[in-house]
Amino acid sequence: MESARKILEFVSPGTEIEFTKGSEKEIGLTKLINRLNFMNFQDDSILVNFTHLKYSRTVSLPAAPLPCLNNKLECHWIQTSDYKPSLKACSFENILIDDGRKLVLAVPELITLGERGAIFLLPEKCVEVNYRKTRRHICQGIRVELLQNGARLQGTLVDFSAVSFKMETESSPTQTFHWVNPDVPVQVVLSSGSGTIYSGQCRITSQNLGQRSRSYVLAPMQSHMQRFKAKEIRSVRHELLPLPNAVFQHPLTGKSIDLKVIDVSGSGFSVQEEVELSVLLPGMIITDLELKIANGFATKCMAQVIYRVVKTEDDGSCAVKCGLSFLDMDIREHVNLLSLLYLAKNKHSYMNSKVNTEELWQFFFETGFIYPAKYAFVQANKSTLKEMYEKLYTQNPGVARHFIYHEKGAILGHMAMLRFYKKSWLVHHHAANKSESVNGGLVVLNQLAQSINDSYNLNSAQMHYVICYYRPENRFPHRVFGGAARIINDKKGCSTDTFAYLHYRRNASDNWNFSGPWELERSTAEDLLELESFYEHESGGLMLHALNLEPDTVDCDELWQEYRQLGFTLKRHCYTLKKQGNIKAVVTVNLSDVGLNLSDLTNCIHVIVIDQEQLPKEIINLMLSILTHRYEQNDLPVLVYPASYADAAHLPYEKQYALWILNVQHNAPHFLKFLAGLVTRNRKKIDKEPA
């Protein structure tokens, strides 16, 4: 190990190196030349080491080796700073070559030494040493900001490893070095032209004492970070075969990186690195990462390194495991990933897969989901419905999801979601063939829950709320959704509001001219502020947030444009009904493709009555006549809130619907935990039943 100890004298301070027994070996001239030519090919440098004659200290100069044909080596000095030591007071010692895995120490004969470089005669033999270290990588174009108790230094990143990095900065009237206390942690931000790459708390491990410029070596203090609120129910991780690869351009070095993925879930994945080649820094953001499986499946995402753990194996070797979290991903690509993962877990579970729509319609009829009264609506629009469902179930639009349990050559369970408001997804079309499978309905319900858990942190999913309309007398949805609201017991986390449901059929003879003190006009932000006050007093739930009835969202039309690009229709108009300037009701007209929801709750009018005592039903009917005439609708469902108004005003209605809303960002874990328990209890009950 004598050669290894000799090498340590010429390695820069702070570099973590571990030599192992038997790691040294002698190599010949040919291998040395090949190693030097590889360094030239990579535009890398070697170290030329000197010893100061007077002070016995080591002086190392980085040099670029020129192509080497024989035993003659020519190098050019690489200028790394304004200061260059005088070589006249030094004696030449050796050259050191570091390729990231091995160190080569050679003692050539010095032929010429000058201001631009040096020429050497290479020896016939030299020493190569295998070592372990976390390799440092040269960086360019990365800005560094160091903050500590009001002090702020700005500089550039010189190099980095997964455990430390080096910055250089210059003194100025606004940044003074003595303001920085090296014994106190600092906050460090790394950024480039594309944005922030890393921010975290670091300790200063070393610094030089320059007055005009100074370099700092910084080590992150945390190997774990928390990007999102911790989940009580974590996304299920899968070990796929073949294992995927994570491919990306490193944000600090610009070099291409290819790492093997150990496991993957709908919200992130983990990879394994070799200790000496580790390049993932906890907290680092990778803006353009691609997950690939062989030459087939591939999906792009933005990810962040969440943790880095060094593991010691049974044979004494070490490996690094790093976990990454998805920050964002195209919604369609995320759905494709979830579909792959769910299918890997259950070979009968499908998400947004292409569906035989003839088989789907047969399933809807056989399960009674389309009952005789509903079929009257379906039959009148069947050509349009068939065409629209071909788009929904074969083209994977980003505004729709469906979950299917398919076994024995048939669909046995189905559930769907539709993004119908800016940040709200509507759950609908839940059906199961109980005669063929007792588990189908539970499987798709569980798929829905997993999908919510895997998706809501992604900005592209726009999933702040999940909503569902259901009949309170229907036992299953009342147990699932109503039960969740009761368990959560927080109206800002999960709420239900009851509507009266009726069909308004416009009569051609309707007189739709208002007269006297009544007026119907477009809603303003002030109108919606008054609506908010009423609703907080009446319910205190989530309806206004989920249905985009807040003052700052009334004119939001991004979702409408997305529907139009996909070939679907979605429009919403918001009106206020007033008497002598006083608000009596707020009305929204939702117009979408007929049958987008088979109960037509996506193509309807919502009437929210604020003054229940001063609004006669005749005015409601007149208002509905005006609106249906304006939008050329002869028959539209109407949902009236609160349902108690319809009873008090003797407004005829057919049934009641409960609007269930979950605040996913804050209460998804409670809902998922409740749902998991419900599914488990139902399965146990099913297992006990006689065959």
C-alpha positions as CSV (number, residue, x, y, z in Angstrom):
1,M,0.0,0.0,0.0
2,E,3.0,2.3,-0.1
3,S,2.1,3.5,-3.6
4,A,-1.4,4.2,-2.4
5,R,-0.2,6.3,0.5
6,K,2.1,8.2,-1.9
7,I,-0.9,9.0,-4.2
8,L,-2.8,10.5,-1.3
9,E,-0.1,13.2,-1.0
10,F,-1.1,14.5,-4.4
11,V,-4.9,14.3,-4.1
12,S,-6.7,17.5,-3.4
13,P,-7.8,18.0,0.2
14,G,-11.4,17.0,1.0
15,T,-11.5,14.2,-1.6
16,E,-12.8,11.1,0.0
17,I,-10.8,8.1,-1.1
18,E,-10.7,4.5,0.2
19,F,-8.0,2.0,-0.9
20,T,-8.4,-1.7,-0.4
21,K,-5.9,-4.4,0.1
22,G,-4.5,-5.8,-3.1
23,S,-5.7,-2.8,-5.1
24,E,-2.3,-1.9,-6.5
25,K,-0.9,-3.3,-9.7
26,E,1.9,-2.5,-12.1
27,I,1.0,-1.5,-15.7
28,G,3.2,-1.1,-18.8
29,L,3.9,1.7,-21.2
30,T,1.2,0.7,-23.7
31,K,-1.6,0.9,-21.1
32,L,-0.3,4.2,-19.8
33,I,-0.3,5.7,-23.3
34,N,-3.9,4.4,-23.9
35,R,-5.0,6.0,-20.6
36,L,-3.5,9.3,-21.6
37,N,-5.0,9.3,-25.0
38,F,-8.4,8.5,-23.4
39,M,-8.0,11.6,-21.2
40,N,-7.3,13.6,-24.3
41,F,-10.3,12.2,-26.1
42,Q,-12.6,13.1,-23.2
43,D,-11.0,16.6,-22.9
44,D,-10.0,15.7,-19.3
45,S,-6.9,16.8,-17.5
46,I,-4.1,15.1,-15.5
47,L,-2.2,16.5,-12.5
48,V,1.5,17.4,-12.8
49,N,2.9,17.4,-9.2
50,F,5.9,19.4,-7.9
51,T,7.5,19.8,-4.5
52,H,8.4,23.3,-3.3
53,L,12.2,23.3,-2.6
54,K,12.0,25.6,0.4
55,Y,8.7,24.8,2.1
56,S,8.3,21.1,1.2
57,R,4.7,21.6,0.2
58,T,3.0,20.0,-2.8
59,V,2.2,22.1,-5.9
60,S,-0.2,20.5,-8.4
61,L,-1.0,21.9,-11.8
62,P,-3.8,20.6,-14.0
63,A,-2.6,19.9,-17.5
64,A,-4.2,18.8,-20.8
65,P,-2.3,15.9,-22.4
66,L,-1.8,16.0,-26.1
67,P,-2.2,12.9,-28.3
68,C,0.6,10.5,-27.4
69,L,2.1,8.2,-30.1
70,N,5.1,6.8,-28.3
71,N,6.9,7.4,-25.0
72,K,7.0,11.1,-25.5
73,L,4.2,13.1,-23.7
74,E,3.5,16.8,-24.2
75,C,1.1,18.7,-21.9
76,H,-0.4,22.2,-21.8
77,W,-1.2,23.9,-18.5
78,I,-4.8,24.6,-17.8
79,Q,-5.3,28.1,-16.3
80,T,-7.8,27.7,-13.4
81,S,-7.2,31.0,-11.6
82,D,-5.3,34.3,-11.9
83,Y,-2.6,32.9,-9.6
84,K,0.1,30.6,-11.1
85,P,3.0,29.3,-8.8
86,S,6.6,29.9,-9.9
87,L,8.0,26.5,-11.0
88,K,11.5,27.7,-10.7
89,A,11.3,27.1,-6.9
90,C,9.9,23.6,-7.3
91,S,11.2,20.2,-8.3
92,F,9.2,17.8,-10.5
93,E,7.8,14.7,-8.7
94,N,5.3,12.8,-10.9
95,I,2.0,12.8,-12.9
96,L,-1.3,11.6,-11.6
97,I,-4.1,10.3,-13.9
98,D,-7.6,9.9,-12.4
99,D,-10.3,8.4,-14.7
100,G,-13.0,8.2,-11.9
101,R,-12.3,4.5,-11.0
102,K,-8.6,4.2,-11.0
103,L,-5.6,6.3,-10.2
104,V,-2.3,6.0,-12.1
105,L,0.9,7.3,-10.6
106,A,3.8,7.6,-13.1
107,V,7.3,9.1,-12.7
108,P,8.4,10.2,-16.2
109,E,11.6,12.0,-17.0
110,L,11.1,15.8,-17.4
111,I,12.5,17.0,-20.7
112,T,11.2,20.5,-21.0
113,L,9.4,22.8,-18.6
114,G,7.9,26.1,-19.8
115,E,5.2,28.7,-19.3
116,R,2.8,26.9,-21.6
117,G,3.4,23.4,-20.6
118,A,5.9,20.5,-20.2
119,I,7.3,17.6,-22.2
120,F,8.1,14.2,-20.6
121,L,9.6,10.9,-21.4
122,L,7.3,8.2,-20.1
123,P,8.6,5.3,-18.0
124,E,8.3,1.6,-19.1
125,K,6.3,0.8,-15.9
126,C,4.0,2.7,-13.5
127,V,1.5,2.0,-10.7
128,E,-2.3,1.7,-11.0
129,V,-4.5,1.7,-7.9
130,N,-8.2,0.8,-7.6
131,Y,-10.0,3.0,-5.2
132,R,-13.4,4.0,-4.0
133,K,-14.4,7.6,-3.8
134,T,-17.4,9.7,-4.7
135,R,-16.1,11.2,-7.9
136,R,-16.1,14.9,-8.4
137,H,-17.5,16.2,-11.6
138,I,-16.5,19.5,-13.3
139,C,-19.4,22.0,-13.7
140,Q,-19.9,25.0,-16.0
141,G,-22.6,27.7,-16.1
142,I,-24.1,26.8,-12.7
143,R,-24.8,29.8,-10.4
144,V,-24.5,29.4,-6.6
145,E,-26.2,31.5,-3.9
146,L,-25.0,31.1,-0.3
147,L,-27.2,32.6,2.4
148,Q,-26.6,32.8,6.1
149,N,-28.3,35.1,8.6
150,G,-28.8,37.9,6.1
151,A,-25.3,37.5,4.5
152,R,-25.5,36.6,0.8
153,L,-22.7,35.4,-1.5
154,Q,-23.0,34.7,-5.2
155,G,-20.6,32.7,-7.2
156,T,-20.2,29.7,-9.6
157,L,-20.1,26.0,-9.1
158,V,-16.6,24.6,-9.8
159,D,-17.3,20.9,-9.3
160,F,-19.6,18.6,-7.3
161,S,-20.1,15.1,-6.0
162,A,-23.1,13.4,-4.4
163,V,-21.7,14.3,-1.0
164,S,-20.1,17.7,-1.5
165,F,-19.5,20.5,-4.0
166,K,-17.2,23.5,-4.4
167,M,-18.1,27.1,-5.2
168,E,-16.0,30.1,-6.1
169,T,-17.0,33.7,-5.4
170,E,-15.5,37.1,-5.4
171,S,-15.6,39.8,-2.8
172,S,-17.6,43.0,-3.4
173,P,-19.1,45.8,-1.3
174,T,-22.3,43.8,-1.1
175,Q,-20.8,40.5,-0.2
176,T,-18.1,40.3,2.4
177,F,-16.4,37.0,3.3
178,H,-16.1,37.7,7.1
179,W,-19.9,37.9,7.4
180,V,-20.0,34.1,6.8
181,N,-19.5,32.1,10.0
182,P,-18.0,28.7,8.8
183,D,-19.3,27.0,12.0
184,V,-22.9,27.8,11.2
185,P,-25.0,26.0,8.5
186,V,-25.7,27.9,5.3
187,Q,-28.5,27.8,2.8
188,V,-27.3,27.0,-0.7
189,V,-29.2,27.5,-4.0
190,L,-27.9,26.1,-7.3
191,S,-29.5,27.4,-10.5
192,S,-29.0,27.7,-14.2
193,G,-30.8,29.5,-17.0
194,S,-33.7,26.9,-16.8
195,G,-34.4,27.6,-13.1
196,T,-33.5,26.3,-9.6
197,I,-31.7,22.9,-9.6
198,Y,-31.1,22.5,-5.8
199,S,-31.7,24.3,-2.6
200,G,-30.8,23.0,0.9
201,Q,-28.9,23.4,4.1
202,C,-25.2,22.7,4.0
203,R,-22.1,22.9,6.2
204,I,-18.8,24.5,5.2
205,T,-16.2,21.8,5.3
206,S,-13.3,23.9,4.0
207,Q,-12.4,27.3,2.5
208,N,-9.3,29.1,1.4
209,L,-8.3,32.5,2.8
210,G,-8.3,34.6,-0.4
211,Q,-9.2,38.3,0.1
212,R,-10.5,39.1,-3.4
213,S,-11.8,35.6,-4.3
214,R,-12.6,32.6,-2.2
215,S,-13.6,29.0,-2.7
216,Y,-15.9,27.0,-0.3
217,V,-16.4,23.3,-0.1
218,L,-19.9,22.6,1.0
219,A,-21.6,19.3,2.2
220,P,-25.4,18.9,2.3
221,M,-26.6,18.2,5.8
222,Q,-29.6,16.1,4.9
223,S,-29.7,12.8,3.0
224,H,-33.5,12.9,3.1
225,M,-36.0,15.6,2.2
226,Q,-39.8,15.8,2.1
227,R,-41.2,17.3,-1.1
228,F,-44.9,16.6,-0.4
229,K,-47.0,16.1,2.7
230,A,-46.3,12.6,4.0
231,K,-48.9,10.0,2.8
232,E,-50.5,7.7,5.3
233,I,-51.0,5.2,2.5
234,R,-48.0,5.1,0.3
235,S,-48.1,4.4,-3.4
236,V,-47.4,0.7,-4.1
237,R,-44.0,0.1,-5.5
238,H,-43.5,-2.5,-8.2
239,E,-40.4,-4.4,-9.4
240,L,-41.0,-4.7,-13.1
241,L,-39.4,-7.2,-15.4
242,P,-37.5,-6.1,-17.4
243,L,-36.2,-3.4,-15.1
244,P,-36.7,0.2,-16.5
245,N,-33.8,2.6,-17.0
246,A,-33.8,6.3,-15.9
247,V,-32.1,8.3,-18.6
248,F,-31.4,12.1,-18.3
249,Q,-29.0,14.9,-18.9
250,H,-27.4,15.8,-15.5
251,P,-28.5,19.3,-14.6
252,L,-25.1,20.2,-13.1
253,T,-22.7,18.6,-15.6
254,G,-24.7,18.3,-18.8
255,K,-23.5,14.7,-19.2
256,S,-25.9,11.9,-20.1
257,I,-26.7,9.6,-17.2
258,D,-28.3,6.1,-17.5
259,L,-29.3,4.4,-14.2
260,K,-31.2,1.1,-13.5
261,V,-34.5,1.5,-11.8
262,I,-35.0,-0.8,-8.8
263,D,-38.7,-0.2,-8.3
264,V,-41.3,2.2,-9.5
265,S,-44.8,3.5,-8.3
266,G,-47.3,6.0,-9.6
267,S,-45.6,8.8,-7.5
268,G,-41.9,8.0,-7.9
269,F,-39.1,5.4,-8.3
270,S,-35.7,4.4,-6.9
271,V,-32.4,3.7,-8.5
272,Q,-29.1,2.1,-7.5
273,E,-25.7,3.8,-8.1
274,E,-22.1,2.7,-7.5
275,V,-20.6,4.7,-4.6
276,E,-17.7,6.0,-6.7
277,L,-19.9,7.1,-9.6
278,S,-22.8,8.5,-7.6
279,V,-24.3,11.6,-9.2
280,L,-27.6,12.1,-7.4
281,L,-27.7,14.9,-4.8
282,P,-30.7,14.8,-2.4
283,G,-33.0,17.8,-3.3
284,M,-31.7,18.1,-6.9
285,I,-34.4,18.7,-9.5
286,I,-34.2,16.9,-12.9
287,T,-36.4,18.7,-15.4
288,D,-36.3,16.2,-18.2
289,L,-36.0,12.5,-17.2
290,E,-37.1,9.6,-19.2
291,L,-38.1,6.1,-17.9
292,K,-37.5,3.4,-20.5
293,I,-38.2,-0.3,-20.7
294,A,-36.1,-1.9,-23.3
295,N,-37.0,-0.4,-26.7
296,G,-40.7,-0.2,-26.0
297,F,-42.4,1.8,-23.1
298,A,-41.0,5.2,-22.4
299,T,-42.4,8.2,-20.4
300,K,-40.9,11.6,-19.6
301,C,-41.2,13.5,-16.3
302,M,-39.8,16.1,-14.0
303,A,-38.4,14.5,-10.9
304,Q,-36.6,15.4,-7.7
305,V,-34.1,13.3,-5.6
306,I,-35.8,12.7,-2.3
307,Y,-33.2,10.5,-0.5
308,R,-29.8,9.0,-0.8
309,V,-28.8,5.9,1.3
310,V,-25.5,4.1,1.3
311,K,-26.1,0.3,1.8
312,T,-23.4,-2.2,2.8
313,E,-24.0,-5.6,1.2
314,D,-23.2,-9.0,2.8
315,D,-19.9,-9.2,0.9
316,G,-18.7,-5.9,2.3
317,S,-19.3,-4.0,-0.9
318,C,-21.3,-0.7,-0.9
319,A,-24.1,0.6,-3.1
320,V,-26.1,3.8,-3.1
321,K,-29.9,3.7,-3.3
322,C,-31.6,6.9,-4.3
323,G,-35.4,7.7,-4.3
324,L,-36.9,10.2,-6.7
325,S,-40.4,11.7,-6.6
326,F,-42.3,12.7,-9.7
327,L,-42.9,16.5,-9.7
328,D,-44.8,16.6,-12.9
329,M,-45.6,14.5,-16.0
330,D,-47.8,14.8,-19.0
331,I,-51.2,13.5,-17.8
332,R,-51.5,11.0,-20.6
333,E,-48.0,9.6,-20.0
334,H,-48.7,9.3,-16.3
335,V,-51.9,7.4,-17.0
336,N,-49.9,5.0,-19.3
337,L,-47.5,4.4,-16.5
338,L,-50.3,3.7,-14.0
339,S,-52.0,1.4,-16.5
340,L,-48.7,-0.6,-16.7
341,L,-48.3,-0.8,-12.9
342,Y,-51.9,-1.8,-12.1
343,L,-51.8,-4.5,-14.8
344,A,-48.5,-5.8,-13.2
345,K,-50.3,-6.1,-9.9
346,N,-53.5,-7.6,-11.2
347,K,-53.6,-9.1,-14.7
348,H,-57.4,-8.4,-14.9
349,S,-57.2,-4.7,-14.0
350,Y,-57.1,-2.1,-16.8
351,M,-56.8,1.6,-16.7
352,N,-57.5,3.7,-19.8
353,S,-56.8,0.8,-22.1
354,K,-58.5,0.7,-25.4
355,V,-61.9,-0.8,-25.0
356,N,-64.2,-2.7,-27.3
357,T,-67.1,-0.2,-27.0
358,E,-69.6,-2.8,-28.2
359,E,-68.6,-4.9,-25.3
360,L,-68.8,-1.9,-23.0
361,W,-72.4,-1.0,-24.1
362,Q,-73.4,-4.6,-23.6
363,F,-72.0,-4.5,-20.1
364,F,-74.0,-1.3,-19.3
365,F,-77.2,-2.9,-20.4
366,E,-76.6,-6.3,-18.7
367,T,-75.7,-4.8,-15.3
368,G,-78.8,-2.6,-15.4
369,F,-76.7,0.5,-15.4
370,I,-78.8,1.6,-18.4
371,Y,-82.3,0.9,-17.1
372,P,-85.5,1.4,-19.3
373,A,-86.0,5.0,-18.3
374,K,-82.4,5.9,-19.0
375,Y,-82.5,4.0,-22.3
376,A,-85.1,6.4,-23.6
377,F,-82.5,9.1,-23.3
378,V,-79.7,6.8,-24.7
379,Q,-81.9,5.7,-27.7
380,A,-82.6,9.2,-28.8
381,N,-78.9,10.0,-29.0
382,K,-77.3,6.6,-29.7
383,S,-75.4,7.6,-32.8
384,T,-73.8,10.6,-31.1
385,L,-73.1,8.5,-28.0
386,K,-71.4,5.7,-29.9
387,E,-69.1,8.2,-31.6
388,M,-68.2,10.1,-28.4
389,Y,-67.5,6.9,-26.4
390,E,-65.2,5.7,-29.1
391,K,-63.1,8.9,-28.4
392,L,-63.3,8.5,-24.6
393,Y,-62.4,4.8,-24.5
394,T,-59.9,4.4,-27.4
395,Q,-58.0,7.7,-27.6
396,N,-56.9,8.2,-23.9
397,P,-57.9,11.9,-23.6
398,G,-56.2,13.7,-20.7
399,V,-59.6,14.8,-19.2
400,A,-61.0,11.2,-18.8
401,R,-60.0,8.0,-17.0
402,H,-61.7,4.7,-16.9
403,F,-61.1,1.6,-14.8
404,I,-62.1,-1.9,-16.0
405,Y,-62.0,-5.3,-14.5
406,H,-61.9,-7.8,-17.4
407,E,-62.0,-11.5,-16.8
408,K,-63.3,-14.6,-18.6
409,G,-63.5,-12.6,-21.8
410,A,-65.9,-10.1,-20.4
411,I,-66.1,-6.7,-18.6
412,L,-67.1,-7.5,-15.0
413,G,-66.5,-4.1,-13.3
414,H,-66.3,-0.5,-14.5
415,M,-65.8,3.0,-13.1
416,A,-64.9,6.3,-14.7
417,M,-63.6,9.8,-13.9
418,L,-64.0,13.0,-15.9
419,R,-62.2,16.3,-15.3
420,F,-65.2,18.6,-15.6
421,Y,-64.1,21.6,-13.6
422,K,-60.7,23.3,-13.5
423,K,-59.3,21.3,-10.6
424,S,-62.2,18.9,-10.0
425,W,-62.7,15.3,-11.3
426,L,-66.2,13.8,-11.4
427,V,-66.5,10.1,-10.5
428,H,-69.3,8.4,-12.4
429,H,-70.4,5.2,-14.3
430,H,-69.8,2.7,-11.5
431,A,-71.2,-0.7,-12.4
432,A,-70.4,-4.3,-11.8
433,N,-71.7,-7.7,-13.1
434,K,-72.4,-9.4,-9.8
435,S,-73.7,-12.5,-11.4
436,E,-70.2,-13.2,-12.9
437,S,-67.9,-11.7,-10.3
438,V,-68.4,-10.6,-6.7
439,N,-65.1,-8.7,-6.7
440,G,-65.4,-6.7,-10.0
441,G,-67.0,-3.6,-8.4
442,L,-64.5,-3.6,-5.5
443,V,-61.5,-4.0,-7.8
444,V,-62.4,-0.9,-9.9
445,L,-63.2,1.1,-6.7
446,N,-59.8,0.2,-5.4
447,Q,-58.2,1.2,-8.7
448,L,-59.9,4.6,-8.5
449,A,-58.5,5.1,-5.0
450,Q,-55.0,4.1,-6.1
451,S,-55.2,6.4,-9.1
452,I,-56.2,9.4,-6.8
453,N,-53.3,8.6,-4.4
454,D,-50.8,8.3,-7.3
455,S,-51.9,11.4,-9.1
456,Y,-53.0,14.3,-6.9
457,N,-49.5,15.7,-6.3
458,L,-48.9,16.1,-10.0
459,N,-49.7,19.6,-11.2
460,S,-50.7,18.3,-14.6
461,A,-53.5,16.1,-13.0
462,Q,-55.2,19.3,-11.7
463,M,-56.8,17.1,-9.0
464,H,-57.6,19.3,-6.0
465,Y,-61.1,17.9,-5.6
466,V,-62.9,14.7,-6.5
467,I,-66.7,15.0,-6.7
468,C,-69.5,12.5,-7.2
469,Y,-73.3,12.8,-7.5
470,Y,-75.3,10.0,-6.0
471,R,-78.9,9.2,-4.9
472,P,-78.9,9.1,-1.1
473,E,-81.3,6.1,-1.1
474,N,-78.8,4.0,-3.1
475,R,-77.0,1.9,-0.5
476,F,-73.6,1.4,-2.0
477,P,-72.6,5.0,-2.9
478,H,-74.2,6.2,0.3
479,R,-72.1,3.8,2.2
480,V,-68.9,4.6,0.3
481,F,-69.1,8.4,-0.2
482,G,-71.5,9.3,2.6
483,G,-69.6,7.1,5.0
484,A,-66.3,8.8,4.1
485,A,-67.8,12.2,4.8
486,R,-69.0,11.0,8.2
487,I,-65.6,9.5,9.1
488,I,-63.6,12.5,8.0
489,N,-66.1,14.8,9.8
490,D,-64.7,18.0,8.5
491,K,-66.7,19.9,5.9
492,K,-63.5,21.6,4.5
493,G,-62.1,18.1,4.0
494,C,-65.2,16.3,2.7
495,S,-68.7,17.6,2.3
496,T,-72.1,16.6,0.9
497,D,-74.8,19.0,-0.3
498,T,-78.3,17.8,-1.4
499,F,-80.0,19.1,-4.6
500,A,-83.5,18.6,-5.9
501,Y,-83.4,17.2,-9.5
502,L,-86.0,18.0,-12.1
503,H,-86.2,18.1,-15.9
504,Y,-87.3,21.4,-17.4
505,R,-89.0,21.1,-20.8
506,R,-89.4,24.4,-22.5
507,N,-92.9,25.2,-23.8
508,A,-92.9,27.2,-27.1
509,S,-95.5,29.5,-25.6
510,D,-93.5,30.5,-22.6
511,N,-93.4,34.3,-22.1
512,W,-89.8,34.8,-21.3
513,N,-89.7,38.6,-20.9
514,F,-89.0,39.8,-17.4
515,S,-90.9,42.8,-16.2
516,G,-90.9,44.9,-13.1
517,P,-88.1,44.6,-10.5
518,W,-86.5,41.3,-11.7
519,E,-83.3,41.1,-13.7
520,L,-81.1,38.3,-14.9
521,E,-77.4,39.3,-15.7
522,R,-74.0,37.8,-15.9
523,S,-72.5,37.1,-12.5
524,T,-69.8,39.4,-11.2
525,A,-67.1,38.8,-8.6
526,E,-69.2,40.8,-6.1
527,D,-72.2,38.5,-6.7
528,L,-70.0,35.4,-6.0
529,L,-68.7,37.0,-2.8
530,E,-72.3,37.3,-1.6
531,L,-72.9,33.7,-2.7
532,E,-69.9,32.6,-0.7
533,S,-71.3,34.3,2.4
534,F,-74.6,32.5,1.9
535,Y,-73.1,29.1,1.3
536,E,-70.7,29.4,4.3
537,H,-73.7,30.0,6.5
538,E,-75.9,27.4,4.8
539,S,-73.4,24.5,4.5
540,G,-69.7,25.5,5.1
541,G,-68.7,22.8,2.6
542,L,-66.6,22.6,-0.6
543,M,-69.1,23.1,-3.3
544,L,-68.1,26.6,-4.5
545,H,-64.4,25.6,-4.6
546,A,-65.1,22.4,-6.6
547,L,-67.6,23.9,-9.0
548,N,-65.4,27.0,-9.8
549,L,-67.9,29.4,-8.2
550,E,-65.2,31.5,-6.5
551,P,-64.8,35.2,-7.5
552,D,-61.3,34.6,-9.1
553,T,-62.4,31.6,-11.2
554,V,-65.6,32.7,-12.8
555,D,-64.0,33.6,-16.1
556,C,-61.6,30.7,-16.3
557,D,-61.7,29.0,-19.7
558,E,-58.5,26.9,-20.0
559,L,-60.4,23.6,-19.5
560,W,-63.0,24.6,-22.2
561,Q,-60.2,25.1,-24.7
562,E,-58.7,21.7,-23.8
563,Y,-62.1,20.0,-24.4
564,R,-62.3,21.8,-27.8
565,Q,-58.9,20.6,-28.8
566,L,-59.9,17.0,-28.0
567,G,-63.1,17.3,-30.1
568,F,-65.5,17.6,-27.1
569,T,-67.8,20.4,-26.1
570,L,-67.7,22.2,-22.7
571,K,-69.1,25.6,-21.9
572,R,-70.3,27.2,-18.7
573,H,-72.3,30.4,-18.2
574,C,-72.9,32.0,-14.8
575,Y,-75.9,34.3,-14.1
576,T,-77.3,36.2,-11.1
577,L,-81.0,36.6,-10.6
578,K,-81.8,39.8,-8.8
579,K,-84.9,41.7,-7.6
580,Q,-84.5,45.4,-7.1
581,G,-80.7,44.9,-7.1
582,N,-80.8,42.2,-4.4
583,I,-79.4,38.8,-5.2
584,K,-82.0,36.0,-5.1
585,A,-80.1,33.2,-6.8
586,V,-77.0,32.3,-8.7
587,V,-77.4,30.1,-11.8
588,T,-74.8,28.1,-13.8
589,V,-75.6,26.7,-17.2
590,N,-73.3,23.7,-18.1
591,L,-73.4,22.7,-21.7
592,S,-71.4,19.7,-22.8
593,D,-71.8,16.8,-25.2
594,V,-75.0,14.9,-24.6
595,G,-74.3,11.7,-22.8
596,L,-70.9,12.6,-21.5
597,N,-72.4,11.6,-18.3
598,L,-75.3,9.1,-18.8
599,S,-77.4,10.8,-16.2
600,D,-76.7,14.1,-18.1
601,L,-75.4,15.8,-14.9
602,T,-72.7,17.4,-17.1
603,N,-75.3,19.0,-19.3
604,C,-77.5,20.8,-16.9
605,I,-78.4,23.9,-14.9
606,H,-77.5,24.5,-11.3
607,V,-79.7,26.9,-9.4
608,I,-78.4,28.0,-6.0
609,V,-81.2,29.9,-4.2
610,I,-79.9,32.5,-1.8
611,D,-83.2,34.2,-0.7
612,Q,-85.6,31.2,-0.3
613,E,-88.5,33.3,1.1
614,Q,-88.5,35.9,-1.7
615,L,-88.2,33.7,-4.8
616,P,-91.5,32.2,-6.1
617,K,-91.3,29.1,-8.2
618,E,-92.9,31.1,-11.1
619,I,-89.8,33.2,-11.4
620,I,-87.6,30.1,-11.4
621,N,-89.7,28.7,-14.3
622,L,-89.5,32.0,-16.2
623,M,-85.7,32.2,-15.7
624,L,-85.3,28.6,-16.9
625,S,-87.4,29.4,-20.0
626,I,-85.2,32.4,-20.8
627,L,-81.9,30.4,-20.4
628,T,-83.1,27.4,-22.4
629,H,-84.3,29.7,-25.1
630,R,-81.0,31.6,-25.2
631,Y,-78.9,28.4,-25.5
632,E,-81.4,26.6,-27.8
633,Q,-82.1,23.8,-25.3
634,N,-85.6,22.3,-25.1
635,D,-85.0,19.8,-22.3
636,L,-82.4,20.2,-19.6
637,P,-81.9,18.6,-16.2
638,V,-82.0,21.2,-13.3
639,L,-80.3,20.8,-9.9
640,V,-81.7,23.1,-7.3
641,Y,-79.9,23.9,-4.0
642,P,-80.8,23.7,-1.3
643,A,-83.3,20.9,-1.8
644,S,-85.4,22.4,1.1
645,Y,-86.2,25.3,-1.2
646,A,-88.0,23.1,-3.7
647,D,-90.1,21.6,-0.9
648,A,-90.9,25.0,0.6
649,A,-91.7,26.6,-2.8
650,H,-93.7,23.6,-4.0
651,L,-91.4,23.3,-6.9
652,P,-92.1,19.8,-8.5
653,Y,-89.0,17.6,-8.7
654,E,-88.3,14.0,-9.5
655,K,-85.6,12.9,-7.0
656,Q,-82.7,14.2,-4.9
657,Y,-79.0,14.0,-5.6
658,A,-76.2,14.4,-3.1
659,L,-73.1,16.2,-4.3
660,W,-70.1,14.6,-2.5
661,I,-66.8,16.5,-2.6
662,L,-63.4,15.4,-1.3
663,N,-60.5,17.9,-0.8
664,V,-57.9,15.6,-2.1
665,Q,-54.9,17.7,-1.3
666,H,-55.6,17.5,2.4
667,N,-57.9,14.5,3.0
668,A,-57.0,11.9,0.4
669,P,-55.3,9.7,3.1
670,H,-58.4,9.6,5.2
671,F,-60.6,8.7,2.3
672,L,-58.2,6.1,1.0
673,K,-57.8,4.6,4.5
674,F,-61.6,4.4,4.9
675,L,-61.9,2.9,1.4
676,A,-59.2,0.3,2.1
677,G,-61.0,-0.8,5.2
678,L,-64.3,-0.9,3.4
679,V,-62.9,-3.1,0.6
680,T,-61.2,-5.4,3.1
681,R,-64.4,-5.9,5.1
682,N,-66.5,-6.5,1.9
683,R,-64.0,-9.1,0.7
684,K,-64.1,-10.9,4.0
685,K,-67.8,-10.9,3.9
686,I,-67.8,-12.3,0.4
687,D,-65.3,-15.0,1.3
688,K,-67.6,-16.2,4.1
689,E,-70.6,-16.5,1.9
690,P,-71.4,-20.0,0.6
691,A,-70.6,-20.7,-3.0
